[in-house]
Amino acid sequence: MPVPSRFSKSFTGLLHASLAFVLFLSVTAAHAQKDEALYAQGEKLFKGNCAACHKPDKDMTGPALKGAKARWEGKGDIYAWVKNSSAYLATGNSYAKDLFAKWNNSPMTAQALTDAEIDAVLHYVDNYAPPAPPQGGKAPTEAPVEEPSTAWQWLLVLGLLFLVVVLSLGGVKHQLGNAVREVEGKEPLPETGFWGGIKRWAWANKGWASVIGLLLVVFLIVQAWDWAFNIGVYGGDAVEHYKPEQPIKFNHTIHAGKAEKGNLQINCVYCHSSAEKSKHAGIPSANVCMNCHQAVNESQRNPWSTEEIKKIYAATGWDGKAYTGPQQPIQWVKVHNLPDHVAFSHATHVSVGKIECQKCHGPIDEQMDVAEQWSPLTMGWCIQCHNETEVQMAGNGYYDEIHRRLKETPMGNKELRKYLEDEKITVKELGGWECAKCHY
């Protein structure tokens, strides 16, 4: 038996080092994937459930959530508080009562979140980093954060590991074969090179080569499937948000943002007045703008806004004292557009469901200088919302009638008890998943 050459020992050392590196890379990727996925999940849940009243690092309608878990440590059950603050207050917890009193005795909306989802939100707010400060007096616009995709990283790790093993075994086998041929007095086999070695291995191991090829094909099909499902989707975490340029740069943050931040805090329905009683929210006429801008003709906060105000005057024919000039309708670009076969009513969601505008439109009062499509508005997104959203029963006359009908019949009473097993009634439980609700 021939003695291993110096090359063989070096190659063996290289093999060990490569395997150690691949193992380290896989472990590091696993930890990074876990943290990034948890942060992305928490961010999505925070924006969908908490952003209307809270910020991660600043007080708003409610307190800043950063460090909330540490503040609650040893003082109470933060999970029970998030899920139903009113019920938790009834337990007499002193910290909860003090917090409730500090924030103007304003109850927090009950959240249909699991403990794991609450942990994700707390992880996000504890690791939150604020966006870069605005420049040139322009309100900051935060780009959508895509959920991290690590499939290619794992494919790279597995491919590298497989390649190291194949090259190592192929090289050792080639050397041993040449050693045997040398003993037998035969000429050594020529070097085949990198691709030649791969081809030789695949030909000699058709079964494994077929399995690897099949896995690669399946992976490519899955990637193509995910890509196809994002065709025509213009919002959400999977794609870049649709944010068309408008003829007048209307800054939603300045108009609808909180007063304590120097904004005007105009209620959404002041401009979109039909949202509470019509299928469509409606685009406000220029006359609504002129209710304020007859007096407000310039902006000290954002000098560039003064030019935009002049565009409103040009559209309405306002000369500074009266409407004397020709009027030109403002050609606003539609941002949110559902397919024709979808029946969606703003009045049902706003007046009956008591859904905040930010639930669908995102933090439009905080970080949108130009309106953009925040949510994907896909069917899956809608039915998931119906599955998770708890119906706001308290003080809602619409559901008083449903309660009455359920209680008056034995079958209805049975159904009511079933709904209240988890102490909440979701939209799904009231028929929110019936096809005819949205496709009639």
Helices and strands as residue ranges (DSSP letters): H 6-49, H 68-72, H 78-83, H 85-89, H 94-102, H 115-126, H 151-183, H 193-204, H 206-229, H 252-256, G 259-261, H 268-271, G 273-276, H 286-293, H 303-316, H 346-347, I 348-352, H 358-361, H 379-388, H 397-408, H 410-419, G 420-422, G 428-430, H 435-438
